[in-house]
């Protein structure tokens, strides 16, 4: 199990604001575990009692609506923290996190995080900024769901995936999502999403490499996402 003060991943999140002594204390109380692809990290309604630091892998964060429809809110990758909002609000989690790939996850208990939030203002401000960015993304999602067509939302999703998960070495978007995952991201029926992906393929905008997707015509995809 790697020590927090020696972990490169911490430099990608708010833990970078902790002192060496604070990191040593966190390192001594954290637990680390492997999460297999498809496994649950936490569920809606869970009381987390700590935060998760993602050392390796990618997970999807989603919420179930009142009518039973699943909505993927975001994809979280290596270097991110999960669970800060539930910790600060002292409420059960209103989101679910499931591993999209095999993952390595560290869990830091609530008492340790709360101690650092109270005593280290730089750490507190960094956590608040991250939460503000997350709320901004949620605002954008609400607007997109209300104003963009499913075709535009799919194009925008593919552009996002290409920006953050494209592998130049492999030549495709490295994170593998099922057709249902795409549907849950854009808020559409799976059948409609499959038809749109097939249409993009026929028009030479994307191509399939096994189960993965590669963007063939970035400019055209950008036009669709912008409503043209």
Secondary structure by P-SEA (a helix, b strand, c coil): cccccccaaaaacccccccaaaaaaaaacbbbbbbccccccccccccccbbbbbccbbbbbbbbcccccccccccccccccccaaaaaacccccbbbbbcccbbbbbbcaaaaaaaaaccaaaaaaaaaaaaaaaaaaaaaaaaaacccaaaaaaaaaaaaaacccccccccccccccaaaaaaaacccaaaaaaaaaaaaaaccccccccbbbbccaaaaaaaaacc
